[in-house]
Amino acid sequence: MSALRNLAEAVIRRLPARLQPMARWRFIKFGLVGGSGTVINIAVLYLAQEYLLRGIADFHSRLNYSIALAITLATVSNFYWNRRLTWRDRRHEVHHSAAYLFAKYVMAAALSIAVQTLLTKWLALYMHYLLANLMAIALASVVNFVANDRLTFRRHRPKIAPPRPDDDGAAPSPPPHDKP
């Protein structure tokens, strides 16, 4: 495990200094939430396929519905926990409804799914498909994190206020020039 930690620290040290603390903590929380979403996805997929949707006779049709249900519940859970834990400090900065943020979250997830799919197919040309998929998941997770950090839960910078006029309502005049 220390080798993995050393590798992670080496990668983090290559980031710009201002991103290093975020990568150390926020990305770890993001990974834990994603791990819980994976457990939910697998559990719901199994329960739906084996019990909840057993009335659908065709295996592939049942599998399609089971996958859709599993992905939906995992995505809702991940959004909830990422909003409450991973980007908790930005809740006061985000002035949009939860539905709007969820739509943005789903778009970020769709982007990472596309990245994962394309990378898996490309890397599978050069290595075992499971290893290719694991590498693609890791890279897609970074894409998903950055998309959510920069778009869904982005930090809003305060707007710079225009210069105030003087008490008489006129704009401030430039300082006088002294002539020698």
N, CA and C of each residue as an Amber inpcrd file, in Angstrom:
protein
   540
   0.8160000  -1.1880000   0.0000000   0.0000000   0.0000000   0.0000000
   0.8610000   1.2530000   0.0000000   2.0400000   1.1960000   0.6200000
   2.8990000   2.3770000   0.6530000   3.4190000   2.7140000  -0.7400000
   3.5970000   1.7140000  -1.5780000   4.0340000   1.9840000  -2.9520000
   2.9640000   2.7710000  -3.7000000   1.7120000   2.4130000  -3.4820000
   0.6050000   3.1420000  -4.1070000   0.5380000   4.5710000  -3.5700000
   0.7230000   4.7090000  -2.2610000   0.7170000   6.0500000  -1.6540000
   1.8740000   6.8810000  -2.2010000   3.0570000   6.2760000  -2.3380000
   4.2130000   6.9990000  -2.8810000   3.9580000   7.4430000  -4.3150000
   3.3390000   6.5680000  -5.0930000   3.0020000   6.9220000  -6.4750000
   2.0160000   8.0890000  -6.5010000   0.9980000   8.0140000  -5.6420000
   0.0070000   9.0950000  -5.5780000   0.6640000  10.4000000  -5.1600000
   1.5400000  10.3580000  -4.1730000   2.2310000  11.5760000  -3.7280000
   3.1290000  12.1320000  -4.8280000   3.7740000  11.2560000  -5.5860000
   4.6230000  11.7140000  -6.6910000   3.7930000  12.4290000  -7.7550000
   2.6270000  11.8850000  -8.0430000   1.7330000  12.5180000  -9.0210000
   1.2520000  13.8630000  -8.4900000   0.8730000  13.9060000  -7.2130000
   0.3720000  15.1480000  -6.6080000   1.4590000  16.2190000  -6.6020000
   2.7130000  15.8360000  -6.3370000   3.8070000  16.8180000  -6.3180000
   4.0310000  17.4650000  -7.6780000   3.6130000  16.8200000  -8.7320000
   3.7720000  17.3860000 -10.0860000   2.6880000  18.4020000 -10.4250000
   1.6370000  18.4480000  -9.6070000   0.5670000  19.4130000  -9.8270000
   1.0240000  20.7960000  -9.3970000   0.3930000  21.8500000  -9.9250000
   0.6890000  23.1940000  -9.4130000   0.4210000  23.2450000  -7.9070000
   1.1870000  24.0590000  -7.1950000   1.1210000  24.1090000  -5.7250000
  -0.2890000  24.3760000  -5.2130000  -1.0540000  25.2120000  -5.9020000
  -2.3920000  25.5450000  -5.4100000  -3.3810000  24.3950000  -5.5610000
  -3.0830000  23.4220000  -6.4180000  -3.9780000  22.2790000  -6.6040000
  -3.6230000  21.0990000  -5.7010000  -2.4370000  21.1090000  -5.1090000
  -1.9940000  19.9670000  -4.3170000  -2.8890000  19.6750000  -3.1100000
  -3.2570000  20.6630000  -2.2930000  -4.1430000  20.3280000  -1.1570000
  -5.4860000  19.7640000  -1.6140000  -6.0330000  20.3240000  -2.6890000
  -7.3090000  19.8430000  -3.2110000  -7.1820000  18.3850000  -3.6380000
  -6.0900000  18.0400000  -4.2930000  -5.8990000  16.6700000  -4.7610000
  -5.7300000  15.7150000  -3.5940000  -5.1180000  16.1930000  -2.5350000
  -4.8830000  15.3140000  -1.3830000  -6.1730000  14.9710000  -0.6550000
  -7.0400000  15.9090000  -0.4690000  -8.2190000  15.6530000   0.3350000
  -9.4890000  15.5210000  -0.4730000  -9.7710000  16.4920000  -1.3240000
 -11.0310000  16.4760000  -2.0720000 -11.0840000  15.2630000  -2.9920000
  -9.9840000  14.9520000  -3.6590000  -9.9940000  13.8130000  -4.5770000
 -10.1490000  12.5030000  -3.8060000  -9.6060000  12.4420000  -2.5960000
  -9.7700000  11.2330000  -1.7770000 -11.2430000  11.0570000  -1.4020000
 -11.8910000  12.1440000  -0.9890000 -13.3220000  12.0730000  -0.6800000
 -14.1070000  11.6630000  -1.9220000 -13.7420000  12.2500000  -3.0640000
 -14.3970000  11.9190000  -4.3300000 -14.2530000  10.4220000  -4.6240000
 -13.0650000   9.8860000  -4.3960000 -12.8220000   8.4630000  -4.6180000
 -13.6240000   7.5790000  -3.6790000 -13.7440000   7.9900000  -2.4280000
 -14.5380000   7.2160000  -1.4680000 -16.0170000   7.2280000  -1.8440000
 -16.5040000   8.3900000  -2.2570000 -17.9020000   8.4690000  -2.7030000
 -18.0960000   7.5940000  -3.9410000 -17.1590000   7.6620000  -4.8750000
 -17.2400000   6.8190000  -6.0670000 -17.2140000   5.3360000  -5.7290000
 -16.4080000   4.9610000  -4.7350000 -16.3730000   3.5660000  -4.2860000
 -17.7170000   3.1290000  -3.7170000 -18.3370000   4.0120000  -2.9320000
 -19.6550000   3.6650000  -2.3910000 -20.6860000   3.5660000  -3.5110000
 -20.5510000   4.4130000  -4.5180000 -21.4490000   4.3380000  -5.6770000
 -21.2770000   3.0440000  -6.4400000 -20.0520000   2.5560000  -6.5010000
 -19.7940000   1.2740000  -7.1700000 -20.4740000   0.1360000  -6.4180000
 -20.3990000   0.1730000  -5.0920000 -21.0670000  -0.8590000  -4.2770000
 -22.5790000  -0.7910000  -4.5040000 -23.1400000   0.4050000  -4.4840000
 -24.5790000   0.5680000  -4.7230000 -24.9430000   0.0470000  -6.1060000
 -24.1430000   0.4000000  -7.1000000 -24.4000000  -0.0310000  -8.4770000
 -24.4500000  -1.5530000  -8.5650000 -23.4620000  -2.2040000  -8.0110000
 -23.3980000  -3.6700000  -8.0920000 -24.5440000  -4.3070000  -7.3120000
 -24.8330000  -3.7900000  -6.1190000 -25.9110000  -4.3540000  -5.2950000
 -27.2690000  -4.1930000  -5.9760000 -27.5460000  -3.0060000  -6.5010000
 -28.8350000  -2.7730000  -7.1660000 -28.9340000  -3.6010000  -8.4420000
 -27.8470000  -3.6840000  -9.1790000 -27.8470000  -4.5020000 -10.3970000
 -28.2120000  -5.9440000 -10.0610000 -27.5760000  -6.4850000  -9.0360000
 -27.8540000  -7.8690000  -8.6370000 -29.3050000  -8.0250000  -8.1700000
 -29.7460000  -7.1640000  -7.2670000 -31.1080000  -7.2760000  -6.7280000
 -32.1740000  -7.1000000  -7.8100000 -31.9490000  -6.1620000  -8.7070000
 -32.9220000  -5.9430000  -9.7830000 -32.9430000  -7.1280000 -10.7440000
 -31.7700000  -7.6100000 -11.1040000 -31.6760000  -8.7060000 -12.0670000
 -32.2290000 -10.0140000 -11.4920000 -31.9330000 -10.2680000 -10.2370000
 -32.3050000 -11.5530000  -9.6460000 -33.6750000 -11.5620000  -8.9670000
 -34.1480000 -10.3980000  -8.4860000 -35.3820000 -10.3860000  -7.7020000
 -36.4200000  -9.3720000  -8.1960000 -36.0450000  -8.0900000  -8.2160000
 -37.0240000  -7.0340000  -8.4890000 -37.6640000  -7.1340000  -9.8720000
 -36.8780000  -7.4290000 -10.8740000 -37.3720000  -7.4470000 -12.2560000
 -37.4480000  -8.8700000 -12.8100000 -37.5500000  -9.8240000 -11.9420000
 -37.5850000 -11.2300000 -12.3660000 -38.7610000 -11.5250000 -13.2940000
 -39.8060000 -10.7170000 -13.2360000 -40.9700000 -10.9140000 -14.0970000
 -40.6900000 -10.6540000 -15.5720000 -39.5950000  -9.9920000 -15.8860000
 -39.2210000  -9.7660000 -17.2890000 -38.4650000 -11.0110000 -17.7470000
 -39.0780000 -11.7600000 -18.6450000 -38.5440000 -13.0700000 -19.0240000
 -37.2410000 -12.9760000 -19.8120000 -37.1500000 -12.0420000 -20.7350000
 -35.9550000 -11.9330000 -21.5760000 -34.7830000 -11.4040000 -20.7510000
 -33.7160000 -12.1980000 -20.6590000 -32.5480000 -11.8440000 -19.8470000
 -31.9680000 -10.4990000 -20.2420000 -31.7900000 -10.2490000 -21.5230000
 -31.1330000  -9.0140000 -21.9830000 -32.0060000  -7.7820000 -21.7260000
 -33.2990000  -7.9100000 -21.9150000 -34.1860000  -6.7890000 -21.6000000
 -34.1570000  -6.4960000 -20.0990000 -34.2220000  -7.5460000 -19.3060000
 -34.1610000  -7.3820000 -17.8550000 -32.8290000  -6.7540000 -17.4520000
 -31.7460000  -7.1810000 -18.0920000 -30.4240000  -6.6330000 -17.7900000
 -30.3660000  -5.1370000 -18.1280000 -30.9500000  -4.7560000 -19.2500000
 -30.9630000  -3.3310000 -19.6170000 -31.6790000  -2.5010000 -18.5510000
 -32.8320000  -2.9450000 -18.1010000 -33.5700000  -2.2240000 -17.0600000
 -32.8020000  -2.2360000 -15.7300000 -32.1940000  -3.3660000 -15.4180000
 -31.4330000  -3.4740000 -14.1760000 -30.2350000  -2.5240000 -14.1820000
 -29.5370000  -2.4660000 -15.2960000 -28.3870000  -1.5570000 -15.4270000
 -28.8450000  -0.1110000 -15.2910000 -29.9390000   0.2280000 -15.9650000
 -30.4470000   1.6110000 -15.9010000 -30.8060000   1.9850000 -14.4600000
 -31.4620000   1.0820000 -13.7470000 -31.8260000   1.3490000 -12.3560000
 -30.5790000   1.4800000 -11.4890000 -29.6170000   0.5810000 -11.6800000
 -28.3900000   0.6000000 -10.8750000 -27.6040000   1.8860000 -11.1050000
 -27.4450000   2.2790000 -12.3450000 -26.6990000   3.4970000 -12.6590000
 -27.4220000   4.7220000 -12.1090000 -28.7270000   4.7520000 -12.2400000
 -29.5100000   5.8890000 -11.7560000 -29.3580000   6.0510000 -10.2500000
 -29.5460000   4.9730000  -9.4980000 -29.4520000   5.0660000  -8.0370000
 -28.0290000   5.3890000  -7.5810000 -27.0340000   4.8170000  -8.2430000
 -25.6490000   5.1180000  -7.8870000 -25.3130000   6.5790000  -8.1960000
 -25.8070000   7.0910000  -9.3110000 -25.5450000   8.4860000  -9.6820000
 -26.2050000   9.4430000  -8.7070000 -27.4500000   9.1620000  -8.3190000
 -28.1400000  10.0080000  -7.3400000 -27.3910000   9.9710000  -6.0060000
 -26.9770000   8.8070000  -5.5720000 -26.2260000   8.6800000  -4.3240000
 -24.9010000   9.4400000  -4.4090000 -24.1780000   9.2500000  -5.4850000
 -22.8910000   9.9390000  -5.6490000 -23.0680000  11.4530000  -5.6570000
 -24.1000000  11.9410000  -6.3360000 -24.3550000  13.3840000  -6.3480000
 -24.6240000  13.8800000  -4.9360000 -25.4930000  13.1830000  -4.2230000
 -25.8450000  13.5910000  -2.8630000 -24.6020000  13.6550000  -1.9750000
 -23.8150000  12.5870000  -1.9710000 -22.6620000  12.5350000  -1.0860000
 -21.5400000  13.4570000  -1.5420000 -21.3450000  13.6080000  -2.8380000
 -20.3290000  14.5580000  -3.2970000 -20.7160000  15.9870000  -2.9150000
 -21.9950000  16.2840000  -3.0120000 -22.4660000  17.6190000  -2.6310000
 -22.3110000  17.8380000  -1.1300000 -22.6010000  16.8090000  -0.3260000
 -22.5480000  16.9380000   1.1330000 -21.1420000  16.7970000   1.7030000
 -20.2730000  16.0260000   1.0570000 -18.9430000  15.7660000   1.6060000
 -17.8140000  16.3700000   0.7730000 -17.7340000  15.9750000  -0.4740000
 -16.5870000  16.3530000  -1.2930000 -16.5100000  17.8550000  -1.5250000
 -17.6290000  18.4530000  -1.8940000 -17.6530000  19.8960000  -2.1700000
 -18.5250000  20.6350000  -1.1490000 -18.5520000  20.1570000   0.0760000
 -19.3600000  20.7570000   1.1270000 -19.0130000  22.2270000   1.3430000
 -17.7430000  22.5510000   1.2340000 -17.3010000  23.9230000   1.4710000
 -17.7780000  24.8980000   0.4030000 -18.2770000  24.4050000  -0.6950000
 -18.7270000  25.2920000  -1.7740000 -20.2330000  25.4390000  -1.8440000
 -20.9580000  24.8420000  -0.9230000 -22.4280000  24.9280000  -0.9740000
 -22.9020000  26.3610000  -0.8760000 -22.2460000  27.1820000  -0.0630000
 -22.6750000  28.5720000   0.0840000 -22.3480000  29.4090000  -1.1470000
 -21.4450000  28.9040000  -1.9870000 -21.0530000  29.6450000  -3.1840000
 -21.9200000  29.3060000  -4.3910000 -22.5950000  28.1880000  -4.3470000
 -23.3880000  27.7290000  -5.4830000 -24.8160000  28.2500000  -5.3160000
 -25.2460000  29.0490000  -6.2670000 -26.5570000  29.6890000  -6.1650000
 -27.5520000  29.0870000  -7.1530000 -27.4930000  27.7770000  -7.3170000
 -28.4000000  27.0870000  -8.2310000 -29.1740000  26.0350000  -7.4600000
 -30.2890000  25.6240000  -8.0220000 -31.0880000  24.5850000  -7.3840000
 -30.3620000  23.2410000  -7.4710000 -30.7570000  22.3270000  -6.6040000
 -30.1750000  20.9890000  -6.6140000 -30.4440000  20.2970000  -7.9470000
 -31.6130000  20.5430000  -8.5390000 -31.9440000  19.9180000  -9.8330000
 -30.9910000  20.4060000 -10.9220000 -30.6890000  21.6970000 -10.9210000
 -29.7560000  22.2600000 -11.9090000 -28.3630000  21.6610000 -11.7180000
 -27.9030000  21.6010000 -10.4630000 -26.5930000  21.0180000 -10.1850000
 -26.5630000  19.5410000 -10.5570000 -27.6660000  18.8330000 -10.2980000
 -27.7230000  17.4150000 -10.6520000 -27.6060000  17.2260000 -12.1660000
 -28.2630000  18.0900000 -12.9290000 -28.1520000  18.0070000 -14.3960000
 -26.7030000  18.2060000 -14.8390000 -26.0100000  19.1590000 -14.2280000
 -24.6000000  19.3780000 -14.5530000 -23.7520000  18.1790000 -14.1280000
 -24.0930000  17.6010000 -12.9870000 -23.3760000  16.4330000 -12.4800000
 -23.5250000  15.2550000 -13.4510000 -24.7350000  15.0620000 -13.9390000
 -24.9910000  13.9750000 -14.8940000 -24.2100000  14.2040000 -16.1880000
 -24.1250000  15.4580000 -16.6340000 -23.3460000  15.7480000 -17.8510000
 -21.8690000  15.4280000 -17.6330000 -21.3420000  15.7680000 -16.4550000
 -19.9480000  15.4360000 -16.1450000 -19.7550000  13.9250000 -16.1090000
 -20.7250000  13.2170000 -15.5260000 -20.6490000  11.7490000 -15.4850000
 -20.7020000  11.1680000 -16.8970000 -21.5480000  11.7410000 -17.7440000
 -21.6380000  11.2590000 -19.1360000 -20.3160000  11.4660000 -19.8630000
 -19.6710000  12.6040000 -19.6030000 -18.3620000  12.8620000 -20.2050000
 -17.3560000  11.8170000 -19.7490000 -17.3340000  11.5090000 -18.4660000
 -16.3700000  10.5250000 -17.9820000 -16.6970000   9.1190000 -18.4810000
 -17.9740000   8.8100000 -18.6540000 -18.3520000   7.5130000 -19.2260000
 -17.8440000   7.4070000 -20.6620000 -17.9840000   8.4800000 -21.4220000
 -17.4870000   8.4820000 -22.8050000 -15.9660000   8.3170000 -22.8320000
 -15.2730000   9.0360000 -21.9440000 -13.8130000   8.9230000 -21.8730000
 -13.4190000   7.4990000 -21.5020000 -14.1050000   6.9310000 -20.5160000
 -13.7960000   5.5690000 -20.0850000 -14.0230000   4.5740000 -21.2160000
 -15.1280000   4.7120000 -21.9020000 -15.4490000   3.7840000 -22.9830000
 -14.4170000   3.8600000 -24.1050000 -14.1240000   5.0700000 -24.5520000
 -13.1650000   5.2430000 -25.6490000 -11.7670000   4.7780000 -25.2540000
 -11.3360000   5.1340000 -24.0400000 -10.0070000   4.7000000 -23.5960000
  -9.9260000   3.1900000 -23.4480000 -10.9650000   2.5800000 -22.9030000
 -10.9540000   1.1200000 -22.7590000 -10.8190000   0.4480000 -24.1120000
 -11.5980000   0.8990000 -25.0800000 -11.5400000   0.2800000 -26.4130000
 -10.1760000   0.4900000 -27.0640000  -9.6110000   1.6880000 -26.8890000
  -8.3090000   1.9640000 -27.4910000  -7.2020000   1.1890000 -26.7860000
  -7.1840000   1.2270000 -25.4550000  -6.1340000   0.5270000 -24.7120000
  -6.2330000  -0.9880000 -24.8630000  -7.4500000  -1.5080000 -25.0770000
  -7.6380000  -2.9530000 -25.2400000  -6.9630000  -3.4700000 -26.5120000
  -6.6270000  -2.5770000 -27.4080000  -5.8700000  -2.9920000 -28.5910000
  -4.4440000  -3.3830000 -28.2220000  -3.9620000  -2.8910000 -27.0700000
  -2.5670000  -3.0720000 -26.6890000  -2.3730000  -3.8990000 -25.4220000
  -3.4510000  -4.1670000 -24.6830000  -3.3330000  -4.9140000 -23.4220000
  -4.6430000  -5.6410000 -23.1360000  -4.6530000  -6.4360000 -22.0940000
  -5.8500000  -7.1710000 -21.6940000  -6.9680000  -6.1750000 -21.4060000
  -8.1830000  -6.5090000 -21.8040000  -9.2940000  -5.5630000 -21.6960000
  -9.6020000  -5.1620000 -20.2490000  -9.3870000  -6.0590000 -19.2730000
  -9.6450000  -5.6980000 -17.8810000  -8.6340000  -4.6680000 -17.3720000
  -7.3790000  -4.8640000 -17.7090000  -6.3590000  -3.8860000 -17.3420000
  -6.6260000  -2.5570000 -18.0570000  -7.0050000  -2.6480000 -19.3220000
  -7.3540000  -1.4440000 -20.0770000  -8.5140000  -0.7070000 -19.4110000
  -9.5020000  -1.4570000 -18.9580000 -10.6570000  -0.8420000 -18.3050000
 -10.2700000  -0.1880000 -16.9840000  -9.4210000  -0.8300000 -16.1960000
  -8.9720000  -0.2350000 -14.9370000  -8.2160000   1.0710000 -15.1650000
  -7.3610000   1.0820000 -16.1620000  -6.6260000   2.3140000 -16.4840000
  -7.5880000   3.3940000 -16.9720000  -8.5490000   2.9990000 -17.7750000
  -9.5320000   3.9550000 -18.2880000 -10.3960000   4.5100000 -17.1540000
 -10.7590000   3.6640000 -16.1990000 -11.5380000   4.1190000 -15.0490000
 -10.7430000   5.1610000 -14.2620000  -9.4660000   4.8910000 -14.0360000
  -8.6300000   5.8380000 -13.2940000  -8.5630000   7.1830000 -14.0180000
  -8.3320000   7.1550000 -15.3120000  -8.2510000   8.4100000 -16.0670000
  -9.6020000   9.1080000 -16.1640000 -10.6560000   8.3420000 -16.3590000
 -12.0020000   8.9260000 -16.4280000 -12.4100000   9.5160000 -15.0830000
 -11.9490000   8.9170000 -13.9890000 -12.2450000   9.4660000 -12.6680000
 -11.6240000  10.8430000 -12.5000000 -10.4180000  11.0190000 -13.0010000
  -9.7710000  12.3290000 -12.9410000 -10.5610000  13.3330000 -13.7840000
 -10.9890000  12.9240000 -14.9770000 -11.7960000  13.7950000 -15.8340000
 -13.0970000  14.1630000 -15.1200000 -13.7500000  13.1840000 -14.5140000
 -15.0020000  13.4100000 -13.8050000 -14.7950000  14.3650000 -12.6240000
 -13.7110000  14.1570000 -11.8830000 -13.4160000  15.0320000 -10.7470000
 -13.1980000  16.4740000 -11.2120000 -12.3690000  16.6550000 -12.2090000
 -12.0670000  18.0060000 -12.6950000 -13.3330000  18.6650000 -13.2520000
 -14.1350000  17.9180000 -14.0020000 -15.3770000  18.4810000 -14.5480000
 -16.3150000  18.9230000 -13.4310000 -16.4480000  18.1160000 -12.4050000
 -17.3220000  18.5020000 -11.2910000 -16.7320000  19.6370000 -10.4700000
 -15.4200000  19.6210000 -10.2910000 -14.7740000  20.6780000  -9.5140000
 -14.8450000  22.0210000 -10.2320000 -14.6940000  22.0120000 -11.5390000
 -14.6400000  23.2550000 -12.3150000 -16.0060000  23.7100000 -12.8350000
 -16.9410000  22.7590000 -13.0170000 -18.2220000  23.1260000 -13.6130000
 -19.3990000  22.9840000 -12.6470000 -19.5830000  21.8070000 -12.0990000
 -20.7610000  21.5710000 -11.2620000 -20.6720000  22.3280000  -9.9400000
 -19.5660000  22.1550000  -9.2320000 -19.4140000  22.7480000  -7.9010000
 -18.3370000  23.8290000  -7.9080000 -18.2370000  24.5570000  -8.9800000
 -17.1310000  25.5030000  -9.1210000 -17.2010000  26.6150000  -8.0790000
 -16.0180000  27.0940000  -7.7680000 -15.8750000  28.1980000  -6.8260000
 -16.1440000  29.4820000  -7.5970000 -16.9950000  30.3140000  -7.0480000
 -17.2950000  31.5960000  -7.6790000 -16.4030000  32.6640000  -7.0800000
 -15.6860000  33.3550000  -7.9430000 -14.8360000  34.4460000  -7.4780000
 -15.6890000  35.6860000  -7.2730000 -15.3820000  36.4470000  -6.2370000
 -16.1620000  37.6690000  -6.0290000 -15.9280000  38.6540000  -7.1630000
 -16.9880000  39.3350000  -7.5450000 -16.8760000  40.3130000  -8.6170000
 -16.1760000  41.5550000  -8.0810000 -15.3570000  42.1540000  -8.9240000
 -14.6500000  43.3700000  -8.5390000 -15.6200000  44.5270000  -8.6920000
 -15.7810000  45.2700000  -7.6170000 -16.7170000  46.3910000  -7.6370000
 -16.1190000  47.5480000  -8.4310000 -16.9680000  48.2700000  -9.1680000
 -16.4500000  49.4280000  -9.9050000 -16.0140000  50.5000000  -8.9140000
 -15.1280000  51.4160000  -9.3470000 -14.6790000  52.4590000  -8.4320000
 -15.8530000  53.2970000  -7.9580000 -15.8130000  53.6730000  -6.6930000
 -16.8770000  54.4840000  -6.1080000 -16.6970000  55.9470000  -6.5010000
 -17.8070000  56.5960000  -6.7730000 -17.6880000  58.0370000  -7.0200000
 -17.4400000  58.7640000  -5.7030000 -16.9080000  59.9870000  -5.8050000
 -16.7070000  60.8040000  -4.5970000 -18.0540000  61.1270000  -3.9830000
 -18.0240000  61.7550000  -2.8440000 -19.2640000  62.0960000  -2.1370000
 -20.1940000  62.9500000  -2.9770000 -19.6440000  63.7780000  -3.8850000
 -20.5040000  64.6550000  -4.6790000 -21.0870000  63.9510000  -5.8980000
 -20.8150000  62.6760000  -6.0570000 -21.3840000  61.9120000  -7.1570000
 -20.5020000  61.8770000  -8.3860000 -19.4590000  62.6640000  -8.4240000
 -18.5610000  62.6810000  -9.5800000 -17.4870000  61.6260000  -9.3930000
 -16.9730000  61.1780000 -10.4910000 -15.8940000  60.2050000 -10.4350000
 -14.6600000  60.8780000  -9.8640000 -13.8040000  60.1450000  -9.1670000
 -12.6140000  60.7710000  -8.5960000 -11.7250000  61.3600000  -9.6850000
 -11.1760000  62.5230000  -9.3830000 -10.3000000  63.1660000 -10.3600000
  -8.8850000  62.6860000 -10.1590000  -8.0870000  62.7190000 -11.2140000
  -6.6980000  62.2680000 -11.0840000  -5.9370000  63.2430000 -10.1820000
  -4.8780000  62.7570000  -9.5510000  -4.1080000  63.6490000  -8.6790000
  -3.4840000  64.7650000  -9.4970000  -3.3330000  65.9680000  -8.8840000
  -2.7410000  67.0920000  -9.6340000  -1.2750000  66.8530000  -9.9260000
  -0.8340000  67.3740000 -11.0430000   0.5710000  67.2840000 -11.4230000
   1.2910000  68.5280000 -10.9640000   2.3270000  68.3910000 -10.2330000
   3.1090000  69.5580000  -9.8110000   4.1320000  69.8640000 -10.8830000
   4.1240000  71.1270000 -11.3130000   5.1230000  71.5530000 -12.2880000
   6.2580000  72.2290000 -11.5640000   7.4960000  71.9580000 -11.9300000
   8.6200000  72.5920000 -11.2440000   8.7290000  74.0620000 -11.5460000
